[in-house]
Amino acid sequence: MWDRTLKGDERIAIIGGGLTAMDILTTLFRHGHDGKVDLITPGGMLPPMQANWPKADEITPDGRVTTAHRLLRLWRANLPDDDWETPQWQSAFEGLRACLPTIWHHLPRQERIRAGYRLSRHWQLARFRASPQTVAAARAMLNSGQLELHSGRVEAMTATDQHAHLTLTNGQIMLADRVMMATGAGRDPLVQQCHDDGLLPRAMQGVEVDHDFQVYDHHWRPTQGLYAFGPPTAFSRGDVLGAGSIAKEASALADRLSDRLSVRMGEALR
């Protein structure tokens, strides 16, 4: 919903550079907002535009991918040199994405951390591509000079009666009349409490699970009866953020639970 109290010349800072940020830019553009817009995101980039890419075959790695270095080599070997907005590039990416959960699950924990630092930022942008309409709005604002992209992270923010003061990790200070958060979901309070209480090992903001989706406790033992799937398990499972991926994981977990229940019922009836 459009905020009718927003003045047309107000300077806006957007923190985040994914699809939510693209929606904000499109809304500002369509309502004729004239004020300067500063967008702050770690890579200083916006998502590529979704192309009409052909269905891709799942890529099968040659041998086991057991290190972040090998995963990066697999990435480079299978993605063409084309622009990432071409159908060929996006088709190849989807083929690579299909095999990631299996590869990721077999990577040692330290190698997952290394791979996350190397690939996560670009992977997320390539994974969640933007619609042509939002890309057109963002490019129009960039071309006119209204929109400026900043590479970095916000370290602190304070407010006065006149402006919000944003301090970036590189020391740069920015002023804004309004600040709009587009950073996605924050830390899950329940998971955070479990981490703080020492009940779960820290897993880069989520939980760690075994191949049956059972959550590991702080002794790295599967917790009987406690399961997780979807975004909180990304560190263990890899690319499980989209609705399709979550649905597949939910179905797989339901099958496992059904099988276990059938076994227990059979044992009880003997």
N, C-alpha and C positions, 0 to 999 in steps of 0.2 A: 504494500500500500504506500502511495506517495505521501511524504510528510509535507503538508501544506505550510508548515512554519519555516521550511527551508527557503532562504532567500537566494535569488538567482545568481548573486555574485559571491556567495560564501565559498571560502577555500575548504576543500574536503581532502582528508587523508584516508586512504583505504589501506588497511593492513591485511595482506593476503593477496594471492594472485591466481586463485583457482576459479572454478565455475561460479561460485557465489560472488566473487569480485567482478566477473564478467557480467553477471546479472545486474549488479549495482551500476556499472558503467553504462549498460544499455538503458536502464531506467533514467539515469541522469541525462543521457543523450536525447532520449525521446521526449523528455519534459523540457528540453531546451535550456538546461542549466548552463550558465556562462562562466561560473567560477573555476578557478584553477583546481585541478585534481592531481594529487600525488598518490601514487600507488607503490607500496613498499612490500617487497617479496624477496626471499633469500636469493633467488636466481636472477631477479630483475627481468623476468620473462613472463609472457602470458601463454595460455594453452594454445596449441595449434588448432586450426579449424578442422572439424570432422569432414572426411572425404567419403565418397561412395566407393569404399574399398571392397574388392572381391573377397569371398570367404577363403580363409587360408588353412592349409594343412598344418597340424601341430608339428613343430620342429622336434626332431629326435636327436639329442646330442650324441656325439661320438665319444663313448666312454662316460664315466661318472664325473659330474661336475662337483668337485669337493672343496674348491677354494673360491674366494671372491675374484681372484685373478682369472680363473677359468670361466667364471660366469661373465665377466666383462669381455673376455675373448669371444664367448658365444654370442653376446650382444653385438659386438662389432662384426663378427663373421656373417651374421644372418640379416642385419639391417642394411639396406642399400644406401648408397651415398646421396640419394635423392633428398630433396626437402621433405621434412616430416609431415607436410600437409598433402603430399601426393598419395594417391590410392595405393601405389606399390609399397611405399614405406609403411603405411598403416596396416596393410595386409600382412606384411612380414612381421610387424610388431605383434599383431594379434596371434600369429602362429607361434611366436616366441613366448607370449604371455600364457598361452595354453599349457606350456610345459613347465612354467615356473613353479607352481606349488610342489610338484614332485621333486624338482631340483632343490628348492629352498628347504624342504623338510629334511633332506640328507646333508645339508651343509652344517658343519660344526658351528656351535654358537658364536665363537669369535669371528668366524668367516662371515656369518650373517651380519654381524655388526659392521665389518669392513665393507661388505657389499651394500648395506644400507646407506652408509656415508657416501659411497661412490655413485650409486645409481638412484637413490630414492627420489631426489628432487626432479630429475628429468623423467623418471618412470611415471611419477604421479601426473605430470603435465601431459605426457604422451598417452597415459591410460584414460584420463578424463578429458577428452577433447571437447572443444566449444562448438556451438552451433554457428552457422554462417551469419545469422543475424547479429549475435553478440560480437563476433569478430569484426563485422563491418562497423558497428558502433564504436568499438575500441580503436580501430584504425583511423576512423574519422577524427576522433578526439586526439589521437597521437599526431596525425598529420597537421592538425590546426595548431598544435602546441599547447592545447588545453590540458592534455594528459601527459604526465611525466612519470616514467618508471624509475624506481630506485632499488638498487640491489643492496639488501641488508636486512637486519632484524631490528625491531623496536626493543630497546633495553629498558626504557622508563618513559612514563608519561605523567605530566602534571597539568593542572588546569588553573587558569586565572579567570577573571571576569571577562577578559577579552578573547583569549585564545587557549587552545590546548598546545602544550609544548611536548614534542616527541623527540626523545634522544635515541639515536640509532647506535648500534654496537661499534660503528666506525667513528663515533664522536659527533656526527652531524646532528644538528638540532633543526627541527622543522616546526613550523607554526601551522595551525589549522583551526578553522571555525567549527568544524565538525570532524569527528573520527568515526569511521565505520569499520567494524570488525568483520573480516571475511576469512578467518583462519580455520574454519571447520570446527569439529567437535573438540572440546577441551578435555581435560583429564576426567576420567570417570571417577566420581567420589567413592564408590564402593571399592573399585580396584585400588585407588590411591590409599584408602584406609587399610586395606589388606597388606599393601606394601609397607606402609608406615608401622603397622603392628607386627611385621615380620612373618606374616602368614604365607605370603607368596614371594617368590624371587622376582626381582625387578626385571621387566622385559620390555624396556623402551616404551613405557606408558601402558602396556597391555599385560596379558597373562601368557604363560607358556603352557602348551598342551602336548600330549603324546599323539601317536597316530590314531588313537581312538577318541580324540578330543577331550580326554581327561586332563584336568588342570593339575599342574605340578605344584606341590607344596614347597616350603622353603628348604626342605631336605631333598628336593628333586625326586620326590616319590609321587606317582599319580594318586590324586585324591579320589577315593571311591565315591561315586554318586555326584561328583561335581564336574560339569562339562561346560565347554565354551566353544563358540564358533563365530565366524564373522570378523569384523574389524579389530576387536580386542586381541585376537590371536594372530594378527598379521606377522609378528616377529617369528612365530613358529611355523605358520602355514604359507606365508608369502602373499600373493595377490588374491585377497579375499574381501575386497572392498565393495565391489559392484553387487547389484541386486541378484544378478544371475549366479555369481560365485557364492553368495551367501545362501541362496536357495539350494544349490548343489550340496553345500556343506550340511545344511539342515536336513536334507534328504538322506545323506550318508550317515549322519548321527542317528536319525530315526531308524534306519535299517539296522544299525549296530545295536541300539537299545531293544528293538523288536526281537532280534536274534537272541540276545541275552535273556530277555523275558521268556521266550519260548523254551530255552534250555532250563531255566529255573522252574518253570511250570511243569516241564516234563519230569524233572527230578522230584518235584513235590508229589507227583501223582504215582510214582513208583511204589 
